[in-house]
Structure formats: structure tokens, C-alpha cells
Amino acid sequence: MQIKAAVLREMNQPLSIEEIEIDQPAAHEVLVRTVASGVCHSDLHCVRGNLPTRVPAVLGHEPAGIVEAVGSEVSTVKPGDHVIACTSIYCGDCVQCLSGRPHLCVNRAACRRPKGASPRLSQNGLPIDQFADLAAFAEKMLVHERAVIKIGEDIPLDRAALLGCAVTTGVGAALNTADVRAGSSVAVFGAGGVGTSIIQGARIAGARQIIAVDLLDNKLDNARHFGATHVVNASKVDPVKQIKALSEGGVDYSFEAIGHPKVLEQAFYCLAPRGICTLVGAIPTGQKVELIAGHFYVEKQIRGCFMGSNRFHIDMPRYLELYRQGRLNLDDMVTRRGRLEDVNEAFRAMEAGEVTRTVLLLAS
């Protein structure tokens, strides 16, 4: 079957819109008509070569759509269902899955096609890589059934798509990874899509003080809209000193949502004793971080976060219920909408700090 997709063929070059082939569903696979896909910074990291990516590849990992066909063994969804997809596929049998941490599954290969099988995506007989096991910058997706979950038809798909990555990662970082406590103080470095979601997660958790840090005043104004109680422009003041002044000695929780080693250091240094710093941003592969060891003597912690420590099939219905209640604001996170052909402009706007999230609309 021929579909249109945005293909990465060379690092630091625009994605090209091409016709490619998508296979029919195998036993545990689902064919989804992609209705909407958010444009995430991780996709841009692939374009810039900061995340290892095999090319050619179809990028995109924040989608929502409608099921068109299912494999013979699929029982969780059926044609016509509205679904969101997430890269947190899981085998269900490894030690991480059995320990309640499916987002850290060590056998993702169990949800991929075996070696020697026909590829899910191809062009002229040659395979095309399926980034994040999704490949959402395409008119259709062919994924393992554990990558999708059915949602109510009352949820607009261009809003639901954000749960595939940004919201799951950010809200989950606050609620799951860091376990922000009610009445606590929080600093969030970076006020893009993920940072905004962390701010919302901290607000939902009941944090009394949420300090947003960014270099752009327009993004800081936006952060206030989503729940930040204070803002710090790091291009004008020392953010560590300013945060310590605002929080009377340091915050209980800090989050790095940019992916920059120096910003991670700042997020660690602004903590109060026994504070917890969570790295959410994707620091480029191979980069190192230096920290002054003395800060650990007051029992500060630093921890990583992958995809908001999510349990996809448990967390997504809960987040959607928060949206229905008006407690999780997805509507205002979508700054711009475009078509598949606008993907490179979406990357430009993201780098320029003009958007919280661009959502590409691939079908009605």
C-alpha cells in the first residue's frame, strides 16, 4: 500500500515528502490512519544527529489516529477505534516489565518484526527505519498492538496526540519519576512542550511554588498561563541565585527539560538540602556532566527520567480524565497546526522558540 511520509535521508537536511510502501498487519499489529502528530524536540535531535538514528527513516512519535485494520491476534482495538500511540512498547516478560516498569523494557525487539520478515515500511524493496517503532510523520502507521490504546471519541485527536510524548513525559516526570509532594517548591528549566507539561504535573500534584526558567520572555509568559507561580529569564540573571532567593534557600524539586549539560548543573545547584533533580531533556549522546561533589553531602539527588516513567495503558486514561475535568490543559499547548508538508517549518519554529507544540494534521 502506498502512503505519503516525511523521510529523513541525511543529517542536518530537511525531511523530504515521499511515497513509500506500508505492509499489511501481522498477527499482533495494528494499521492506523494517522490523523495528527505532534512535532517533538527528539525528532529534531535526530535531524541534527544528536540521537543515533538509522537512515532512511520516517520520524515522528507523538500521534493519534483511527484504526483501519488489525492482525489476527489483536484483541485490544478494532477498526474504527480512536487511538493514541506511544513509543513505550513493552514485551511484558522481562524483569523490568514484571517489576512494573514497562517503559524500561529491555526486550523491545519482541514487539518488532523478526529478522528476515518483510519490513513494515519500505521503498523500492528497501527497508525504511521506523523511528521509535512508530514513524508518525506518515499518512498511516503500522505498529505493535502494545503501542496503541483506545481513547474516547470525545477527545479531539489533535489534542490527544500530545499524550504520546510531551504530556506523558512531562506530567509523568512530576507525578511518577520525582513524585512531587503537595506544598513543595519546584523549578523547571525549559518552558517548551515538555517543560510546560512538567509545570502542569507539578500544579496537579499541589506544588505551592513553581518557578519556570527560560531565555525567552514569551515562553515564560506562557509558563505562567500553565501554572508557573514565578518566572526567571536566565539570559538576564543568574538562575541559580534567583531561584534560591525566590525559594528561600533552594527548591525541593528541579527538572531539566532542555537537554544541555550546563543547564543540568544549574538545576542541581538550585536544590535545597535533600532536593531531587530530574533530568528529562535529551542530552546528546556522549556528552558529560560535571558536578561539585560537596552538594551530595547535603543529600541532594539527581536522577534520570525516560518517558515520564509511564505505564502507558494505566496513565493515559488518567491523564485524559484530568483533561476532561479541565485540570490538564491540552488545548492551549497546541500553538500551531500544519500539514505533513509543513514539518520542516515546524522544526524551524521550534528552534526559534515560537511554539509550545506544532501539531501536523495528516487526515480529517
VEXMIVO-116562 format. One record per residue (C-alpha): z, x, y; residue number from 1. Coordinates in Angstrom, 1 decimal. Each point is the difference from the previous one (the first is absolute). Last residue first. Layout:
BEGIN
[[Z X Y] NUM]
...
REM end
This chain:
BEGIN
[[9.0 -9.6 14.5] 364]
[[-1.1 3.4 -1.1] 363]
[[0.4 3.7 0.9] 362]
[[2.4 -0.3 3.0] 361]
[[1.3 3.4 0.9] 360]
[[3.5 0.1 1.3] 359]
[[1.0 2.4 2.8] 358]
[[3.7 0.7 0.2] 357]
[[2.4 1.1 2.7] 356]
[[-2.9 0.9 2.3] 355]
[[-1.0 2.2 2.9] 354]
[[1.7 3.1 -1.1] 353]
[[-3.1 2.1 0.4] 352]
[[0.0 1.1 -3.6] 351]
[[0.2 -3.7 -1.1] 350]
[[-2.8 -1.0 2.4] 349]
[[-2.2 2.7 -1.5] 348]
[[0.7 -1.0 -3.5] 347]
[[-0.8 -3.6 0.8] 346]
[[-3.2 1.1 1.6] 345]
[[-0.9 1.7 -3.4] 344]
[[0.8 -3.3 -1.8] 343]
[[-2.1 -2.2 2.2] 342]
[[-2.8 -0.5 -2.5] 341]
[[2.5 -1.8 -2.3] 340]
[[0.5 -2.6 2.7] 339]
[[2.6 -0.1 2.7] 338]
[[3.4 -1.3 1.0] 337]
[[2.4 1.5 2.5] 336]
[[3.7 0.2 0.8] 335]
[[1.3 -1.5 -3.3] 334]
[[3.7 0.7 0.2] 333]
[[0.4 -3.2 2.2] 332]
[[-0.5 -2.3 -3.0] 331]
[[2.1 1.9 -2.5] 330]
[[3.4 -0.7 1.6] 329]
[[2.7 -0.1 -2.6] 328]
[[2.8 -2.4 0.9] 327]
[[-2.2 -3.0 0.7] 326]
[[1.2 -1.9 -3.1] 325]
[[-3.5 0.1 -1.6] 324]
[[-0.1 3.8 0.6] 323]
[[3.4 0.5 -1.6] 322]
[[-1.4 -2.0 -3.0] 321]
[[-2.9 2.3 -0.1] 320]
[[2.4 3.0 -0.1] 319]
[[1.8 -1.6 -2.9] 318]
[[-3.2 -0.8 -1.9] 317]
[[-1.1 3.7 0.5] 316]
[[3.3 1.6 -1.1] 315]
[[0.2 -1.2 -3.7] 314]
[[-3.6 0.6 -1.2] 313]
[[-0.4 3.2 2.0] 312]
[[3.3 1.6 -0.9] 311]
[[-0.1 2.2 3.1] 310]
[[1.7 3.3 0.7] 309]
[[-1.6 -0.4 3.5] 308]
[[-3.4 1.3 -1.2] 307]
[[1.5 3.5 -0.7] 306]
[[3.0 1.1 1.9] 305]
[[1.6 3.4 0.2] 304]
[[3.5 0.9 0.7] 303]
[[2.1 2.0 2.6] 302]
[[3.7 -0.2 0.0] 301]
[[2.7 1.0 2.5] 300]
[[3.3 1.0 -1.6] 299]
[[1.6 1.7 3.0] 298]
[[-0.8 3.3 -1.7] 297]
[[-3.6 -0.9 -0.3] 296]
[[-0.5 0.6 3.7] 295]
[[0.9 3.6 -0.5] 294]
[[-3.1 0.7 -2.0] 293]
[[-2.3 -0.1 3.0] 292]
[[-3.2 -1.6 -1.3] 291]
[[-3.5 1.4 -0.6] 290]
[[-2.8 -2.3 -1.3] 289]
[[-3.0 1.2 -2.0] 288]
[[-3.6 -1.1 -0.1] 287]
[[-1.9 0.2 -3.3] 286]
[[-1.4 -3.6 0.0] 285]
[[0.0 -1.6 3.4] 284]
[[3.2 -1.9 0.9] 283]
[[-0.5 -3.7 -0.9] 282]
[[2.5 -2.0 2.1] 281]
[[3.1 -1.6 -1.6] 280]
[[2.5 2.8 0.0] 279]
[[3.5 -1.6 0.1] 278]
[[2.9 1.6 1.9] 277]
[[3.5 -1.2 -1.1] 276]
[[3.1 0.6 2.2] 275]
[[3.2 1.4 -1.5] 274]
[[0.8 1.5 3.4] 273]
[[-2.2 -1.6 2.7] 272]
[[-3.7 0.6 -0.2] 271]
[[-2.2 1.3 2.8] 270]
[[-0.6 3.3 -1.8] 269]
[[-1.8 -1.6 -3.0] 268]
[[-2.5 -2.1 2.0] 267]
[[-0.7 3.1 2.2] 266]
[[-0.7 2.0 -3.2] 265]
[[-2.3 -2.7 -1.2] 264]
[[-1.8 0.1 3.3] 263]
[[-0.6 3.7 -0.4] 262]
[[-1.5 -0.5 -3.5] 261]
[[-2.4 -2.8 1.0] 260]
[[-0.7 -3.0 -2.1] 259]
[[0.3 -2.8 2.6] 258]
[[2.6 -2.5 -1.4] 257]
[[3.1 2.2 0.1] 256]
[[3.1 -2.2 -0.4] 255]
[[3.5 0.4 1.2] 254]
[[3.2 -1.7 -1.2] 253]
[[3.7 0.2 1.2] 252]
[[-1.0 1.1 3.5] 251]
[[1.5 2.9 2.0] 250]
[[2.8 0.8 2.4] 249]
[[0.3 -3.0 2.4] 248]
[[-3.1 -1.8 -1.2] 247]
[[-1.8 0.1 3.3] 246]
[[1.0 3.6 0.7] 245]
[[-0.8 1.2 -3.5] 244]
[[-3.4 -1.7 0.2] 243]
[[-0.7 1.6 3.4] 242]
[[1.0 3.5 -1.2] 241]
[[-2.1 -0.3 -3.2] 240]
[[-3.0 -1.5 1.9] 239]
[[-0.2 2.8 2.6] 238]
[[-1.5 -1.9 2.9] 237]
[[-3.5 -0.8 1.5] 236]
[[-2.4 0.4 -3.0] 235]
[[2.6 -1.4 -2.3] 234]
[[0.0 -3.4 1.7] 233]
[[3.2 -1.6 -1.2] 232]
[[0.5 -3.7 -0.6] 231]
[[3.1 -2.2 -0.3] 230]
[[0.8 -3.3 -1.7] 229]
[[-3.1 0.1 -2.3] 228]
[[-0.7 -3.4 -1.5] 227]
[[-3.7 -0.7 -0.4] 226]
[[-0.7 -0.6 3.7] 225]
[[2.0 3.1 0.9] 224]
[[-2.4 2.1 -2.2] 223]
[[-3.0 -1.4 1.9] 222]
[[1.4 1.4 3.2] 221]
[[0.5 3.3 -1.8] 220]
[[-3.6 -0.1 -1.2] 219]
[[-1.2 -0.6 3.6] 218]
[[2.2 2.8 1.3] 217]
[[-1.6 2.6 -2.3] 216]
[[1.7 3.1 -1.4] 215]
[[2.2 -1.9 -2.5] 214]
[[3.7 -0.6 -0.8] 213]
[[1.5 -3.4 -0.8] 212]
[[3.8 -0.3 0.1] 211]
[[1.5 -2.9 -2.0] 210]
[[3.6 -0.9 0.8] 209]
[[2.0 -2.8 -1.7] 208]
[[-1.7 0.3 -3.3] 207]
[[0.0 -3.4 -1.8] 206]
[[-2.1 0.7 -3.0] 205]
[[-2.8 -2.2 1.4] 204]
[[0.0 2.2 3.1] 203]
[[-0.2 3.1 -2.1] 202]
[[-2.9 -1.4 -1.9] 201]
[[-1.7 -1.0 3.2] 200]
[[0.4 3.5 1.4] 199]
[[-1.3 1.4 -3.3] 198]
[[-3.1 -2.3 0.3] 197]
[[-0.7 1.3 3.5] 196]
[[0.2 3.5 -1.3] 195]
[[-2.4 -0.8 -2.7] 194]
[[-2.6 -1.6 2.3] 193]
[[0.5 2.5 2.8] 192]
[[3.2 0.6 1.9] 191]
[[0.8 3.5 -1.1] 190]
[[3.5 1.5 -0.3] 189]
[[2.5 -2.8 -0.9] 188]
[[3.6 0.4 0.9] 187]
[[2.7 -2.2 -1.4] 186]
[[3.6 -1.0 0.8] 185]
[[2.1 -2.1 -2.4] 184]
[[1.5 -3.5 0.3] 183]
[[-1.5 -1.3 -3.2] 182]
[[-0.8 2.8 -2.5] 181]
[[-3.4 1.7 -0.5] 180]
[[-0.7 0.5 -3.7] 179]
[[-1.9 3.2 0.6] 178]
[[-2.6 -0.5 -2.8] 177]
[[0.2 -3.7 -0.5] 176]
[[0.6 -1.9 3.3] 175]
[[-1.2 2.6 2.6] 174]
[[-2.7 1.7 -2.0] 173]
[[-1.0 -3.3 -1.5] 172]
[[-0.7 -1.5 3.4] 171]
[[-2.2 3.0 0.8] 170]
[[-1.8 0.6 -3.3] 169]
[[-0.5 -3.7 -1.0] 168]
[[-0.9 -0.8 3.6] 167]
[[-2.6 2.8 0.3] 166]
[[-1.4 0.0 -3.6] 165]
[[-1.2 -3.2 -1.7] 164]
[[2.2 -2.2 2.1] 163]
[[-2.4 0.4 2.8] 162]
[[-2.6 -2.0 -1.9] 161]
[[2.1 -3.2 0.3] 160]
[[-0.9 -0.1 3.7] 159]
[[-3.7 0.0 -0.4] 158]
[[0.5 -2.3 -3.1] 157]
[[1.6 -2.8 2.0] 156]
[[3.1 -1.1 -2.1] 155]
[[-0.2 -3.8 -0.8] 154]
[[-2.0 0.8 -3.1] 153]
[[3.1 1.3 -1.7] 152]
[[-0.1 3.4 -1.5] 151]
[[-1.1 1.4 -3.4] 150]
[[0.8 3.6 -0.7] 149]
[[-2.4 2.9 -0.6] 148]
[[0.1 3.6 -1.2] 147]
[[1.6 -0.9 -3.3] 146]
[[-3.3 -1.8 -0.9] 145]
[[-1.9 3.2 0.1] 144]
[[-2.6 0.2 2.7] 143]
[[-3.7 -0.9 0.7] 142]
[[-0.4 -0.5 3.8] 141]
[[-2.7 -1.9 1.8] 140]
[[-1.6 0.2 3.5] 139]
[[1.1 3.6 0.4] 138]
[[2.5 1.9 2.1] 137]
[[2.7 -0.9 -2.6] 136]
[[-0.5 2.8 -2.4] 135]
[[3.1 -0.9 -2.2] 134]
[[1.1 2.7 -2.4] 133]
[[1.4 1.9 3.0] 132]
[[-3.6 1.0 0.8] 131]
[[-2.5 -1.2 -2.6] 130]
[[-2.3 3.0 -0.5] 129]
[[-3.7 -0.6 -0.4] 128]
[[-1.6 0.6 -3.4] 127]
[[-3.7 1.0 -0.3] 126]
[[-2.5 -2.4 -1.6] 125]
[[-2.0 -0.6 3.1] 124]
[[3.2 -0.9 1.8] 123]
[[3.3 -0.7 -1.7] 122]
[[3.3 -2.0 0.1] 121]
[[2.1 -1.1 -2.9] 120]
[[-1.2 2.9 -2.1] 119]
[[-1.4 -0.4 -3.5] 118]
[[2.5 1.2 -2.6] 117]
[[-0.1 3.6 -1.2] 116]
[[3.5 0.7 1.2] 115]
[[2.1 -3.1 0.0] 114]
[[-0.1 -2.5 2.8] 113]
[[3.0 0.0 2.2] 112]
[[3.4 -1.8 -0.3] 111]
[[1.3 2.4 -2.7] 110]
[[-1.0 2.8 2.3] 109]
[[2.8 -1.1 2.4] 108]
[[2.4 1.8 -2.5] 107]
[[2.7 1.5 2.2] 106]
[[1.0 -3.3 1.6] 105]
[[1.9 0.7 3.3] 104]
[[-0.7 -3.5 1.4] 103]
[[1.2 -1.4 -3.3] 102]
[[3.6 1.1 0.8] 101]
[[2.2 -2.3 -2.1] 100]
[[1.1 2.6 -2.5] 99]
[[-2.6 -1.3 -2.6] 98]
[[-2.8 0.7 2.5] 97]
[[1.4 3.5 0.8] 96]
[[0.5 0.9 -3.7] 95]
[[-3.6 -1.1 -0.9] 94]
[[-0.8 -3.4 -1.6] 93]
[[-1.0 -2.4 2.7] 92]
[[-3.3 1.8 0.8] 91]
[[0.2 -0.4 3.7] 90]
[[-2.3 -0.8 2.9] 89]
[[1.4 0.7 3.5] 88]
[[-3.3 0.0 1.8] 87]
[[0.5 -3.5 1.2] 86]
[[-2.2 -3.1 -0.2] 85]
[[0.5 -3.4 1.6] 84]
[[-1.3 -3.2 -1.7] 83]
[[-1.4 -3.4 0.6] 82]
[[-0.8 -1.7 -3.3] 81]
[[-3.5 -1.4 -0.5] 80]
[[-0.6 1.6 -3.3] 79]
[[3.3 0.5 -1.9] 78]
[[3.1 2.1 0.3] 77]
[[2.9 1.2 -2.1] 76]
[[-1.6 -0.5 -3.5] 75]
[[-2.6 2.7 -0.3] 74]
[[-0.9 0.9 -3.5] 73]
[[-3.7 -1.1 0.0] 72]
[[-0.8 1.5 3.4] 71]
[[0.1 -1.9 3.2] 70]
[[-2.7 -1.3 2.5] 69]
[[-0.3 -1.0 3.6] 68]
[[3.5 0.5 1.3] 67]
[[0.4 -0.5 3.7] 66]
[[0.9 2.7 2.5] 65]
[[2.6 2.2 1.6] 64]
[[-0.2 3.7 0.6] 63]
[[2.0 3.0 1.2] 62]
[[-1.4 2.9 -2.0] 61]
[[-3.3 1.1 1.6] 60]
[[-2.3 2.9 -1.0] 59]
[[-3.1 -0.1 -2.2] 58]
[[-0.5 3.6 -1.3] 57]
[[-2.7 2.6 -0.3] 56]
[[2.0 2.1 -0.1] 55]
[[3.3 0.8 -1.5] 54]
[[2.9 -0.2 2.4] 53]
[[2.9 2.4 0.6] 52]
[[1.9 -1.2 3.1] 51]
[[-0.4 1.9 3.3] 50]
[[-3.8 0.2 -0.4] 49]
[[-0.6 -1.8 3.3] 48]
[[-1.7 -2.9 -1.7] 47]
[[2.8 -0.2 -2.5] 46]
[[2.7 0.0 2.8] 45]
[[-2.0 -2.8 1.7] 44]
[[0.5 -2.1 -3.1] 43]
[[3.7 0.8 0.1] 42]
[[0.0 -1.2 3.6] 41]
[[-0.7 -3.5 -1.2] 40]
[[-2.9 -2.4 0.7] 39]
[[1.0 -3.5 -1.1] 38]
[[-2.3 -1.8 -2.4] 37]
[[-1.1 -3.6 0.0] 36]
[[-2.0 -2.4 -2.2] 35]
[[-0.7 2.3 -2.9] 34]
[[-1.5 -2.1 -2.9] 33]
[[2.2 1.1 -2.9] 32]
[[-1.0 0.9 -3.5] 31]
[[3.0 0.3 -2.2] 30]
[[0.6 2.4 -2.9] 29]
[[2.1 -0.2 -3.2] 28]
[[-2.8 -0.6 -2.5] 27]
[[-2.9 1.7 1.9] 26]
[[-1.3 -1.6 3.2] 25]
[[-3.8 0.3 0.7] 24]
[[-1.2 3.2 1.8] 23]
[[-0.6 0.6 3.7] 22]
[[-3.2 1.7 1.1] 21]
[[-0.5 1.5 3.5] 20]
[[-1.9 -0.9 3.2] 19]
[[1.1 2.2 2.9] 18]
[[1.8 0.1 3.3] 17]
[[0.7 3.6 0.8] 16]
[[3.5 1.3 0.9] 15]
[[-0.1 2.3 3.0] 14]
[[0.4 3.8 -0.6] 13]
[[3.1 2.1 0.0] 12]
[[-0.1 0.4 -3.8] 11]
[[-3.2 -0.8 -1.7] 10]
[[-1.2 -3.0 -2.1] 9]
[[2.4 -2.7 1.0] 8]
[[-1.6 -3.4 -0.9] 7]
[[0.4 -3.3 1.8] 6]
[[-1.1 -2.7 -2.4] 5]
[[-2.7 -2.6 -0.5] 4]
[[-0.3 -1.6 -3.5] 3]
[[-2.6 0.0 -2.8] 2]
[[1.0 -1.4 -3.4] 1]
REM end
